[in-house]
Amino acid sequence: MDVVTELLARSHRLGADPRNTNYAGGNTSAKGTATDPVTGRDVELLWVKGSGGDLGTLTAPGLAALRLDRLRALTAVYPGVEREDEMVAAFDYCLHGRGGAAPSIDTAMHGLVGAAHVDHLHPDSGIALACAADGEALTKECFGSAVVWVPWRRPGFQLGLDIAAVREAHPEAVGCVLGGHGITAWGATSEECERNSLHIIRTAERFLTERGKPDPFGPVLEGYEPLPAAERRARAAALAPVVRGLASTDRAQVGHFTDAPEVLDFLARAEHPRLAALGTSCPDHFLRTKVRPLVLDLPPGVPLEEAAARLRELHAAYRTEYAAYYERHAVAGSPAMRGADPAVVLVPGVGMFGFGRDKQTARVAGEFYVNAINVMRGAEAVSSYAPIEESEKFRIEYWELEEAKLRRMPAPRPLAARVALVTGAGSGIGRAIARRLAAEGACVAVADVDGGSAERVAAELGGPDRAVAVTVDVTSEEQIAAAFAAAVLAFGGVDLVVNNAGISISKPLLETTAQDWDRQHAIMARGSFLVSREAARVMTEQRMGGDIVYIASKNGVFAGPNNIAYGATKADQAHQVRLLAAELGEHGIRVNGVNPDGVVRGSGIFAGGWGARRAAVYGVEESELGAYYARRTLLKREVLPEHVANAVFALTGGDLSHTTGLHIPVDAGVAAAFLR
């Protein structure tokens, strides 16, 4: 097995177990030789996981390849710890060939340590020792001379020099514990390095279990016990829009909710306020969770209105305190404050909300805080939790190198951080809308009465970090409420709702039964009303504005034959747009509509029999219906689901921010349906 293949295999094994390292945390490396294409001679190289990426899914392009002779030569020009950040740019001059990942801040650690294989990892057990008040003594007690304590130092070139010196001074050691940070292990072979990494991690786990006290977070606080599962999730769904709105004060954020057992136990214990206030320690943790979380200081049994009011008070205090934290530590040249909202909100008895620019970032923030809870538990079990100093946290949070990473990120898509719920999204127009909104950056709740179709569309859109499926009959108030609850638990809230669910009954007046009329209106007129009402409830609680879009029809304006039930309900929907635009404008909620002509290809309605009946009305073959509709338009073009989706995006993508109460015709020009 070649060096790179061996390194990737080791990385995947280590990254597959969350006990070994957190998502995207740590890095691995291997040294070996390759042919220099210029000289034809062998050259010694370092392959190391580059900036970003995750060990569990690392690929060859995610590695940086550097010439070891040049990397080691940097020690001769190193200007000292006060200017060590300059060395990151110097890594580019050590690269071997083109391509590959950008070298990370930890490159020096891997290149300078005198071992062929190096792992730097962030296991909860190792960080627990690293963040214990007497971590150095505990490390010696746990490992003897096999693992050496290295005091806290911000990641960088000097830390690489420090660990290289440790390796040279302690030839019997297999690795080290980095104060406040994590672990590093090494070996002469990839197998030995992996074995040493796992030895450190598992030995620390056993030490914490065998030596630790049983209740490191203290006794259970009376009244703070977790609510029963159904009640817990119902309360989370009710609070989620409030919490997300607060966390989005500076910029819109996507949310992620978890009621993991570790979170619920932590919040039920007497020591959780003290420990949460100390914040996280490992740089990978607090870069994603911020310096500390916001913690609701009320038991879960208080009325929802009281909990929401208290969250607003605590959020105001959090923002004031965060601004003060920034002012305490900012110096000339510090990046501007990025935002004062929390990334993690803890609600006793209920669970944890994480927030980020997208669902994955929000989910990972929550996962990292679970890591932090495990670290605190381990440290408190054998000692007391003592994270790195606040000033050091600031130096990393507002590190110019981190700022440079943010500047390299691509510009957000138009609907980034927005959450959409589309009814009737399992097929036809609804599926096309869901696809377009997801392509433009939105998270999407794919709602459909056919749960299987909704699941398939959600999977097409990228799975749970991009889309979730919700089964909903829009004639049921209970199912609509459940659908919105599922959406807010998945993504934190809802910003954009598309009323698309519908059926079509095409009959002459004398053949239209009262049952036909009631069914048509129950699904489309009443269903749209119920969906919009629930949407307005969530959006007003979020206080972030929002969009409601009705997929109406040119039939709401145009009086076609044999179409009384369908045409009347579309006219009802059209006027709901006007009525709700007038009512919801004060909350920043815009309500608009789209009036398509008949969409034949890809339409679930037409495939369900409506097409055959309309074709009979017009005296054409059903297969020719789309062409017939196109011929009667001014533009002589057939309307497809994608054209309706384009109109929805035009209304919600940002360019029509001052437009509400509008209906956009998407009918290729039907003069009789011109709006007046």
C-alpha positions as CSV (number, residue, x, y, z in Angstrom):
1,M,0.0,0.0,0.0
2,D,1.4,3.4,-1.0
3,V,1.9,6.2,1.6
4,V,-1.1,8.2,0.6
5,T,-3.5,5.2,0.4
6,E,-2.3,4.1,3.9
7,L,-2.7,7.6,5.3
8,L,-6.3,7.9,4.0
9,A,-7.2,4.5,5.3
10,R,-5.9,5.4,8.8
11,S,-7.7,8.7,8.7
12,H,-11.0,7.1,7.7
13,R,-10.7,4.6,10.6
14,L,-9.9,7.3,13.1
15,G,-12.5,9.7,11.8
16,A,-15.3,7.1,11.7
17,D,-15.5,6.9,15.5
18,P,-16.7,10.1,17.3
19,R,-14.8,9.0,20.4
20,N,-11.5,9.7,18.5
21,T,-12.2,13.2,17.1
22,N,-15.0,15.6,16.3
23,Y,-16.3,16.4,12.9
24,A,-13.7,18.2,10.7
25,G,-11.4,18.2,13.8
26,G,-7.7,17.2,13.9
27,N,-5.4,16.1,11.2
28,T,-3.2,13.2,10.2
29,S,0.1,13.0,8.2
30,A,2.7,10.7,6.7
31,K,6.2,11.3,5.4
32,G,7.6,9.4,2.4
33,T,9.4,9.9,-0.9
34,A,8.3,10.7,-4.4
35,T,10.1,11.5,-7.6
36,D,10.8,15.1,-8.3
37,P,9.6,15.6,-11.9
38,V,12.2,18.3,-12.5
39,T,15.3,16.4,-11.3
40,G,14.1,12.9,-11.6
41,R,15.5,12.2,-8.1
42,D,13.6,11.1,-5.0
43,V,12.4,13.9,-2.7
44,E,11.1,13.5,0.8
45,L,7.5,14.8,1.2
46,L,4.9,15.3,3.9
47,W,1.3,14.5,3.1
48,V,-1.0,16.1,5.7
49,K,-4.7,16.8,5.9
50,G,-5.3,20.3,4.6
51,S,-7.3,23.2,5.9
52,G,-11.0,22.2,6.3
53,G,-12.2,18.7,5.5
54,D,-13.0,15.8,7.7
55,L,-10.9,12.8,8.6
56,G,-13.8,10.3,8.1
57,T,-14.3,11.4,4.5
58,L,-10.8,12.6,3.6
59,T,-9.7,12.1,0.0
60,A,-6.4,12.6,-1.8
61,P,-7.3,16.1,-3.0
62,G,-7.9,17.0,0.6
63,L,-4.2,16.5,1.4
64,A,-1.5,19.1,1.2
65,A,1.8,17.7,-0.1
66,L,4.9,19.6,0.9
67,R,8.7,19.2,0.5
68,L,10.2,18.4,3.9
69,D,13.5,19.9,3.2
70,R,11.9,23.3,2.5
71,L,9.5,23.0,5.4
72,R,12.2,22.2,7.9
73,A,14.3,25.0,6.5
74,L,11.7,27.5,7.7
75,T,13.0,27.1,11.2
76,A,16.0,29.1,10.1
77,V,13.8,32.1,9.1
78,Y,11.2,31.8,11.8
79,P,10.8,35.3,13.2
80,G,9.5,34.3,16.6
81,V,6.1,33.7,18.2
82,E,4.9,37.3,17.9
83,R,5.1,36.9,14.1
84,E,4.4,33.2,13.7
85,D,1.3,33.8,11.6
86,E,3.6,34.8,8.8
87,M,4.7,31.2,8.5
88,V,1.4,30.0,7.2
89,A,2.0,32.0,3.9
90,A,5.5,30.5,3.8
91,F,4.0,27.0,3.6
92,D,2.8,27.7,0.1
93,Y,6.5,27.9,-1.0
94,C,7.0,24.4,0.3
95,L,4.3,22.8,-1.7
96,H,5.2,20.0,-4.1
97,G,3.4,20.4,-7.4
98,R,0.0,21.9,-8.1
99,G,-3.4,21.0,-6.7
100,G,-4.2,19.6,-3.3
101,A,-5.6,21.4,-0.2
102,A,-4.3,24.5,1.4
103,P,-1.9,23.7,4.2
104,S,-3.5,24.1,7.7
105,I,-2.2,25.9,10.7
106,D,-1.0,22.5,12.1
107,T,1.3,21.8,9.2
108,A,4.4,22.7,11.2
109,M,3.5,20.2,14.0
110,H,3.4,17.3,11.4
111,G,6.4,18.4,9.5
112,L,8.8,19.2,12.3
113,V,8.1,16.2,14.6
114,G,10.7,13.6,14.0
115,A,8.4,10.7,13.2
116,A,7.2,9.3,9.9
117,H,3.5,9.4,10.9
118,V,1.7,11.9,13.2
119,D,-2.0,12.1,14.4
120,H,-3.4,15.3,16.0
121,L,-6.9,14.6,17.3
122,H,-9.6,16.1,19.5
123,P,-11.0,13.2,21.5
124,D,-13.4,14.1,24.4
125,S,-11.3,12.0,26.8
126,G,-8.1,13.6,25.9
127,I,-9.5,17.1,26.0
128,A,-11.0,16.3,29.4
129,L,-7.5,15.8,30.8
130,A,-6.2,18.8,28.8
131,C,-8.9,21.0,30.4
132,A,-8.7,19.7,33.9
133,A,-7.3,22.2,36.5
134,D,-4.5,19.8,37.3
135,G,-4.2,18.3,33.9
136,E,-0.4,18.0,33.9
137,A,-0.4,15.8,37.1
138,L,-3.4,13.8,35.9
139,T,-1.6,13.1,32.6
140,K,1.4,11.8,34.4
141,E,-0.8,9.7,36.7
142,C,-2.7,8.3,33.7
143,F,0.2,7.6,31.3
144,G,3.4,7.7,33.2
145,S,6.2,8.7,30.9
146,A,4.5,7.4,27.8
147,V,2.6,10.6,27.2
148,V,4.0,14.1,27.9
149,W,2.1,17.2,28.9
150,V,2.5,20.3,26.7
151,P,1.1,23.5,28.2
152,W,-1.5,25.5,26.2
153,R,-0.2,27.3,23.2
154,R,-2.2,28.6,20.3
155,P,-1.9,26.4,17.3
156,G,0.9,27.5,15.0
157,F,4.6,27.2,14.1
158,Q,5.8,27.6,17.7
159,L,3.6,24.7,18.9
160,G,5.1,22.6,16.1
161,L,8.6,23.4,17.4
162,D,7.5,22.7,21.0
163,I,6.1,19.3,20.1
164,A,9.1,18.4,18.0
165,A,11.3,19.2,21.0
166,V,9.1,17.0,23.3
167,R,9.5,14.1,20.8
168,E,13.3,14.5,20.8
169,A,13.6,14.9,24.5
170,H,11.3,12.0,25.4
171,P,12.2,9.1,23.0
172,E,10.1,6.8,25.1
173,A,6.9,8.8,24.6
174,V,4.2,7.9,22.1
175,G,2.5,11.2,22.2
176,C,1.4,14.2,24.2
177,V,-1.6,15.9,25.7
178,L,-1.9,19.6,24.6
179,G,-3.2,21.7,27.4
180,G,-6.7,23.1,26.7
181,H,-6.6,21.5,23.2
182,G,-6.3,17.8,22.4
183,I,-3.7,15.1,21.8
184,T,-0.9,14.3,19.4
185,A,0.6,10.9,18.8
186,W,3.3,9.6,16.5
187,G,4.8,6.4,15.2
188,A,7.4,4.9,12.9
189,T,4.7,3.3,10.8
190,S,1.1,4.2,10.1
191,E,0.0,1.2,12.1
192,E,2.1,2.2,15.1
193,C,0.9,5.8,15.0
194,E,-2.8,4.7,14.9
195,R,-2.2,2.2,17.7
196,N,-0.6,5.0,19.8
197,S,-3.4,7.4,19.1
198,L,-6.0,4.8,20.2
199,H,-3.9,3.9,23.2
200,I,-4.0,7.5,24.4
201,I,-7.7,7.9,23.8
202,R,-8.8,4.6,25.3
203,T,-6.5,4.8,28.3
204,A,-7.8,8.3,29.1
205,E,-11.4,7.0,28.8
206,R,-10.7,4.2,31.3
207,F,-8.9,6.6,33.6
208,L,-11.8,9.0,33.7
209,T,-14.3,6.2,34.3
210,E,-12.4,4.3,37.0
211,R,-11.0,7.3,38.9
212,G,-13.9,9.7,38.4
213,K,-16.7,10.5,40.8
214,P,-20.2,9.3,39.8
215,D,-22.0,12.6,39.5
216,P,-19.6,15.2,38.2
217,F,-22.4,17.7,37.3
218,G,-23.9,17.5,40.8
219,P,-27.3,16.4,41.9
220,V,-30.5,16.8,39.8
221,L,-32.2,20.1,40.2
222,E,-35.8,19.7,41.3
223,G,-38.1,20.7,38.5
224,Y,-35.3,20.6,35.8
225,E,-35.8,17.0,34.9
226,P,-36.3,16.3,31.2
227,L,-39.9,16.5,30.0
228,P,-41.5,13.4,28.5
229,A,-40.4,12.9,24.9
230,A,-43.6,14.0,23.2
231,E,-44.1,17.0,25.5
232,R,-40.4,17.9,25.1
233,R,-40.5,18.0,21.4
234,A,-43.8,19.9,21.3
235,R,-42.3,22.6,23.6
236,A,-39.1,22.7,21.5
237,A,-41.3,23.3,18.3
238,A,-43.2,26.1,20.1
239,L,-40.0,27.8,21.3
240,A,-37.9,27.2,18.1
241,P,-39.2,30.2,16.1
242,V,-38.6,32.5,19.0
243,V,-35.1,31.2,19.6
244,R,-34.2,31.3,15.9
245,G,-35.4,34.9,15.5
246,L,-33.2,35.9,18.4
247,A,-30.2,34.1,17.0
248,S,-30.8,35.8,13.7
249,T,-30.7,39.4,15.0
250,D,-27.5,40.2,13.1
251,R,-28.0,37.8,10.2
252,A,-30.3,35.0,9.3
253,Q,-29.4,31.6,10.7
254,V,-30.5,28.1,10.2
255,G,-31.3,26.1,13.4
256,H,-30.8,22.5,14.6
257,F,-32.5,21.0,17.6
258,T,-31.3,18.0,19.6
259,D,-32.5,16.5,22.8
260,A,-29.6,14.1,23.1
261,P,-29.4,12.4,26.6
262,E,-26.0,14.1,27.3
263,V,-27.7,17.5,26.9
264,L,-30.8,16.7,28.9
265,D,-28.7,15.3,31.8
266,F,-26.3,18.2,31.8
267,L,-29.2,20.7,32.0
268,A,-30.9,18.8,34.7
269,R,-27.9,19.0,37.0
270,A,-27.0,21.7,39.6
271,E,-23.6,22.6,38.1
272,H,-24.8,23.4,34.6
273,P,-25.1,27.2,35.0
274,R,-21.5,27.5,36.4
275,L,-20.0,25.2,33.7
276,A,-21.9,26.6,30.8
277,A,-20.7,30.1,31.8
278,L,-17.1,28.9,31.5
279,G,-17.6,28.2,27.8
280,T,-15.8,25.6,25.7
281,S,-12.0,25.2,25.4
282,C,-10.7,23.3,22.4
283,P,-10.3,25.8,19.5
284,D,-12.4,23.6,17.2
285,H,-15.2,23.7,19.8
286,F,-15.5,27.4,20.5
287,L,-14.9,28.5,16.9
288,R,-18.3,26.8,16.2
289,T,-20.1,27.3,19.6
290,K,-18.9,30.9,20.3
291,V,-17.3,31.8,23.6
292,R,-20.3,30.4,25.6
293,P,-23.9,29.4,25.1
294,L,-27.1,31.2,26.1
295,V,-28.8,29.3,28.9
296,L,-32.5,29.7,29.8
297,D,-32.5,30.0,33.6
298,L,-36.1,28.7,34.0
299,P,-37.4,25.1,34.6
300,P,-39.3,23.5,31.8
301,G,-42.7,23.8,33.6
302,V,-43.1,27.5,33.2
303,P,-45.7,28.8,30.7
304,L,-44.4,29.2,27.2
305,E,-45.1,33.0,27.2
306,E,-42.9,33.4,30.3
307,A,-40.1,31.3,28.8
308,A,-40.2,33.3,25.5
309,A,-40.1,36.6,27.4
310,R,-37.2,35.4,29.5
311,L,-35.3,34.3,26.4
312,R,-35.7,37.7,24.9
313,E,-34.3,39.3,28.1
314,L,-31.4,36.9,28.3
315,H,-30.6,37.4,24.6
316,A,-30.4,41.2,25.1
317,A,-28.0,40.6,28.0
318,Y,-26.0,38.1,25.9
319,R,-25.5,40.6,23.2
320,T,-24.3,43.3,25.6
321,E,-21.9,40.9,27.3
322,Y,-20.5,39.6,23.9
323,A,-19.9,43.2,22.8
324,A,-18.1,43.8,26.1
325,Y,-16.0,40.7,25.6
326,Y,-15.0,42.0,22.1
327,E,-14.1,45.4,23.5
328,R,-12.0,43.9,26.3
329,H,-9.7,42.0,23.9
330,A,-9.8,43.7,20.5
331,V,-6.6,45.5,19.5
332,A,-5.6,47.6,16.5
333,G,-6.0,45.4,13.5
334,S,-8.5,43.0,15.0
335,P,-11.3,41.9,12.6
336,A,-14.6,43.7,13.1
337,M,-17.0,42.0,15.5
338,R,-18.9,39.4,13.4
339,G,-22.1,39.3,15.4
340,A,-23.2,39.2,19.0
341,D,-25.9,36.4,18.8
342,P,-25.4,33.0,20.4
343,A,-24.6,29.9,18.3
344,V,-25.9,27.6,21.0
345,V,-29.1,28.0,23.1
346,L,-29.7,25.6,26.0
347,V,-33.2,25.1,27.4
348,P,-33.5,22.9,30.5
349,G,-35.8,19.9,30.3
350,V,-36.1,20.4,26.5
351,G,-32.7,20.4,24.8
352,M,-30.3,22.4,22.7
353,F,-30.6,24.7,19.6
354,G,-27.6,25.2,17.5
355,F,-27.3,27.9,14.8
356,G,-25.2,28.5,11.7
357,R,-25.2,29.8,8.2
358,D,-26.6,26.5,6.9
359,K,-28.0,23.3,8.4
360,Q,-24.7,21.5,8.5
361,T,-23.0,24.3,10.3
362,A,-25.9,24.5,12.8
363,R,-25.9,20.7,13.3
364,V,-22.1,20.7,13.8
365,A,-22.3,23.5,16.4
366,G,-24.7,21.3,18.4
367,E,-22.4,18.3,18.0
368,F,-19.4,20.3,19.2
369,Y,-21.3,21.4,22.3
370,V,-22.1,17.8,23.1
371,N,-18.4,17.2,22.8
372,A,-17.9,20.1,25.2
373,I,-20.4,18.5,27.7
374,N,-18.4,15.3,27.6
375,V,-15.2,17.2,28.2
376,M,-16.7,19.0,31.1
377,R,-18.0,15.7,32.6
378,G,-14.6,14.1,32.3
379,A,-12.7,17.1,33.8
380,E,-15.2,17.5,36.7
381,A,-15.1,13.8,37.4
382,V,-11.3,13.8,38.2
383,S,-10.7,17.4,38.9
384,S,-12.4,20.7,37.9
385,Y,-13.0,22.0,34.5
386,A,-10.6,24.9,33.6
387,P,-10.8,26.0,30.0
388,I,-8.2,28.3,28.5
389,E,-8.4,32.0,29.3
390,E,-11.0,34.2,27.7
391,S,-8.3,36.3,26.1
392,E,-6.9,33.2,24.4
393,K,-10.3,32.3,23.1
394,F,-10.6,35.8,21.6
395,R,-7.2,35.5,20.0
396,I,-8.4,32.4,18.1
397,E,-12.0,33.5,17.4
398,Y,-10.8,36.8,15.9
399,W,-7.5,35.4,14.5
400,E,-6.6,36.9,11.1
401,L,-6.0,33.4,9.8
402,E,-9.6,32.5,10.7
403,E,-10.8,35.7,9.1
404,A,-8.9,34.8,5.9
405,K,-10.8,31.5,5.8
406,L,-14.1,33.3,6.0
407,R,-13.1,35.6,3.2
408,R,-12.3,32.6,1.0
409,M,-15.8,31.2,1.4
410,P,-18.0,31.6,-1.7
411,A,-20.7,34.2,-1.6
412,P,-24.0,32.9,-0.1
413,R,-26.7,31.9,-2.6
414,P,-29.8,34.2,-2.7
415,L,-31.9,31.9,-0.4
416,A,-29.1,30.9,1.9
417,A,-30.3,30.5,5.6
418,R,-34.0,30.6,4.5
419,V,-36.3,27.8,5.3
420,A,-39.1,26.9,2.9
421,L,-42.2,24.7,3.2
422,V,-43.8,23.7,-0.1
423,T,-47.1,21.9,-0.1
424,G,-47.9,19.4,-2.8
425,A,-44.1,19.1,-3.3
426,G,-44.0,15.4,-4.0
427,S,-44.6,15.8,-7.8
428,G,-45.2,18.3,-10.6
429,I,-45.1,22.0,-9.9
430,G,-44.4,21.5,-6.2
431,R,-41.4,19.3,-6.9
432,A,-40.0,21.8,-9.4
433,I,-40.4,24.6,-6.8
434,A,-38.7,22.6,-4.1
435,R,-35.8,21.9,-6.4
436,R,-35.4,25.5,-7.4
437,L,-35.6,26.8,-3.8
438,A,-33.0,24.2,-2.7
439,A,-30.7,25.1,-5.6
440,E,-30.8,28.7,-4.6
441,G,-29.7,27.8,-1.0
442,A,-32.9,27.3,0.9
443,C,-33.6,24.4,3.3
444,V,-36.9,22.8,2.3
445,A,-39.6,21.0,4.0
446,V,-41.2,18.8,1.3
447,A,-44.8,18.5,2.2
448,D,-47.2,16.1,0.4
449,V,-50.1,13.9,1.2
450,D,-48.1,11.1,-0.4
451,G,-45.3,10.5,2.1
452,G,-43.4,8.3,-0.2
453,S,-43.2,10.9,-2.9
454,A,-42.2,13.5,-0.3
455,E,-39.4,11.2,0.9
456,R,-38.1,10.7,-2.6
457,V,-38.0,14.4,-3.4
458,A,-36.3,15.2,-0.1
459,A,-33.6,12.6,-0.9
460,E,-33.2,14.1,-4.4
461,L,-32.5,17.5,-2.8
462,G,-29.7,16.2,-0.7
463,G,-31.1,14.6,2.5
464,P,-31.6,16.0,6.0
465,D,-29.1,18.8,5.9
466,R,-30.9,20.2,2.8
467,A,-34.5,18.9,2.9
468,V,-36.9,16.9,5.1
469,A,-40.1,15.2,4.1
470,V,-43.4,15.8,5.9
471,T,-46.6,13.9,5.2
472,V,-49.6,16.3,5.4
473,D,-53.2,16.4,4.3
474,V,-53.9,20.2,4.0
475,T,-57.5,19.7,5.0
476,S,-56.3,18.7,8.5
477,E,-55.4,21.4,11.0
478,E,-53.6,18.9,13.1
479,Q,-51.5,17.6,10.3
480,I,-50.6,21.1,9.1
481,A,-49.5,22.0,12.7
482,A,-47.4,18.8,12.8
483,A,-45.8,19.6,9.4
484,F,-44.7,23.1,10.6
485,A,-43.5,21.6,13.9
486,A,-41.4,19.1,11.9
487,A,-40.0,21.9,9.8
488,V,-39.0,24.1,12.8
489,L,-37.4,21.2,14.6
490,A,-35.4,20.4,11.5
491,F,-34.3,23.9,10.5
492,G,-35.3,26.2,13.4
493,G,-38.2,28.0,11.8
494,V,-40.0,28.7,8.5
495,D,-39.5,31.8,6.3
496,L,-41.0,30.9,2.9
497,V,-44.3,29.0,2.4
498,V,-45.7,27.9,-1.0
499,N,-49.4,27.0,-1.2
500,N,-49.2,24.5,-4.0
501,A,-51.3,21.5,-2.9
502,G,-54.3,21.0,-5.0
503,I,-56.6,18.8,-7.1
504,S,-58.7,19.6,-10.2
505,I,-62.3,18.6,-10.8
506,S,-63.4,19.4,-14.3
507,K,-67.2,19.0,-14.8
508,P,-70.1,21.1,-16.2
509,L,-72.2,22.9,-13.6
510,L,-75.1,20.4,-13.7
511,E,-72.7,17.5,-13.2
512,T,-70.8,19.1,-10.3
513,T,-71.9,17.6,-7.0
514,A,-71.8,19.3,-3.7
515,Q,-69.2,16.7,-2.7
516,D,-67.1,17.8,-5.7
517,W,-67.4,21.4,-4.6
518,D,-66.6,20.7,-1.0
519,R,-63.6,18.6,-1.8
520,Q,-62.1,21.1,-4.2
521,H,-62.6,24.0,-1.8
522,A,-61.4,21.9,1.2
523,I,-58.1,21.2,-0.3
524,M,-57.3,24.4,-2.1
525,A,-59.3,27.3,-0.5
526,R,-59.5,26.0,3.0
527,G,-56.2,24.2,2.8
528,S,-54.4,27.4,1.7
529,F,-56.0,29.3,4.5
530,L,-55.0,26.8,7.1
531,V,-51.4,26.6,5.8
532,S,-51.1,30.4,5.7
533,R,-52.5,30.8,9.2
534,E,-49.9,28.4,10.6
535,A,-47.2,30.1,8.5
536,A,-48.1,33.5,9.9
537,R,-48.0,32.2,13.5
538,V,-44.5,30.9,13.0
539,M,-43.3,34.0,11.1
540,T,-44.7,36.5,13.6
541,E,-43.0,34.7,16.4
542,Q,-39.7,34.7,14.6
543,R,-39.9,38.4,13.8
544,M,-37.9,37.9,10.7
545,G,-40.6,38.7,8.1
546,G,-41.2,36.1,5.5
547,D,-42.9,35.1,2.2
548,I,-46.1,33.3,1.5
549,V,-46.7,32.4,-2.2
550,Y,-49.9,31.0,-3.6
551,I,-49.8,28.9,-6.8
552,A,-53.2,30.1,-8.1
553,S,-54.1,29.9,-11.7
554,K,-55.1,31.9,-14.7
555,N,-58.5,30.2,-14.2
556,G,-59.0,32.5,-11.2
557,V,-59.4,35.3,-13.7
558,F,-60.3,33.5,-17.0
559,A,-63.8,32.0,-17.2
560,G,-63.2,28.6,-18.9
561,P,-65.9,26.1,-19.7
562,N,-66.9,23.2,-17.4
563,N,-64.7,24.4,-14.5
564,I,-66.9,25.9,-11.8
565,A,-65.4,24.2,-8.8
566,Y,-61.7,24.6,-9.8
567,G,-62.1,28.1,-11.2
568,A,-64.0,29.4,-8.1
569,T,-61.5,28.0,-5.6
570,K,-58.6,29.5,-7.6
571,A,-60.4,32.9,-7.4
572,D,-60.7,32.3,-3.7
573,Q,-57.0,31.7,-3.4
574,A,-56.3,34.8,-5.5
575,H,-58.2,37.0,-3.1
576,Q,-56.5,35.4,-0.1
577,V,-53.3,36.8,-1.5
578,R,-54.7,40.3,-1.4
579,L,-56.3,40.0,2.0
580,L,-53.2,38.5,3.7
581,A,-50.9,40.9,2.0
582,A,-52.9,43.7,3.6
583,E,-53.0,42.1,7.0
584,L,-49.5,40.7,7.3
585,G,-47.5,43.6,5.9
586,E,-46.9,45.1,9.3
587,H,-45.0,42.0,10.3
588,G,-42.8,42.2,7.2
589,I,-44.5,39.2,5.6
590,R,-45.1,39.5,1.9
591,V,-47.9,37.5,0.2
592,N,-47.9,37.0,-3.5
593,G,-49.3,34.7,-6.1
594,V,-48.4,32.9,-9.4
595,N,-51.1,32.4,-12.1
596,P,-50.0,29.5,-14.4
597,D,-51.8,28.3,-17.4
598,G,-52.3,24.6,-17.7
599,V,-49.1,22.7,-16.9
600,V,-49.4,19.4,-18.6
601,R,-46.0,17.8,-18.6
602,G,-44.8,16.6,-15.2
603,S,-48.1,17.6,-13.6
604,G,-49.6,15.2,-11.0
605,I,-53.0,16.9,-11.5
606,F,-53.1,16.3,-15.2
607,A,-51.8,12.7,-14.9
608,G,-54.6,12.1,-12.4
609,G,-57.4,12.5,-14.9
610,W,-57.8,16.2,-15.2
611,G,-55.8,16.2,-18.5
612,A,-58.2,13.7,-20.1
613,R,-61.2,15.7,-19.1
614,R,-59.8,19.0,-20.3
615,A,-58.8,17.4,-23.6
616,A,-62.3,16.2,-24.1
617,V,-63.7,19.7,-23.4
618,Y,-61.4,21.1,-26.1
619,G,-61.9,18.2,-28.5
620,V,-58.2,17.2,-28.7
621,E,-56.2,14.1,-27.9
622,E,-54.8,14.2,-24.4
623,S,-51.3,13.8,-25.7
624,E,-51.8,17.0,-27.7
625,L,-53.2,19.0,-24.8
626,G,-49.9,20.8,-23.9
627,A,-49.5,21.9,-27.6
628,Y,-53.1,23.0,-27.7
629,Y,-52.6,25.2,-24.6
630,A,-49.4,26.6,-26.2
631,R,-51.2,27.5,-29.5
632,R,-53.8,29.6,-27.8
633,T,-51.1,31.8,-26.1
634,L,-49.6,35.0,-27.4
635,L,-46.0,33.5,-27.1
636,K,-47.1,30.1,-28.5
637,R,-45.1,28.4,-25.7
638,E,-46.0,25.5,-23.4
639,V,-45.8,26.2,-19.7
640,L,-43.7,23.7,-17.7
641,P,-43.3,23.2,-13.9
642,E,-39.9,24.9,-14.0
643,H,-41.4,28.1,-15.3
644,V,-43.7,28.3,-12.3
645,A,-40.7,27.6,-10.0
646,N,-38.8,30.4,-11.7
647,A,-41.7,32.8,-10.8
648,V,-41.6,31.7,-7.2
649,F,-37.9,32.4,-7.0
650,A,-38.4,35.8,-8.7
651,L,-40.8,36.7,-5.9
652,T,-38.7,35.4,-3.0
653,G,-35.1,35.7,-4.2
654,G,-34.6,39.3,-2.9
655,D,-35.0,41.5,-6.0
656,L,-38.7,42.1,-5.3
657,S,-38.3,42.9,-1.6
658,H,-40.9,45.7,-1.8
659,T,-43.6,43.8,-3.7
660,T,-46.6,42.3,-2.0
661,G,-50.1,41.5,-3.1
662,L,-49.0,40.8,-6.6
663,H,-50.0,38.0,-9.0
664,I,-47.5,37.0,-11.7
665,P,-49.0,35.4,-14.8
666,V,-47.0,32.4,-16.0
667,D,-49.3,31.6,-18.9
668,A,-47.2,32.5,-22.1
669,G,-49.8,35.2,-22.7
670,V,-53.5,34.5,-22.3
671,A,-55.1,37.8,-23.1
672,A,-58.4,36.9,-21.4
673,A,-56.4,36.4,-18.2
674,F,-54.6,39.7,-18.2
675,L,-54.9,41.3,-14.7
676,R,-56.9,44.5,-14.5
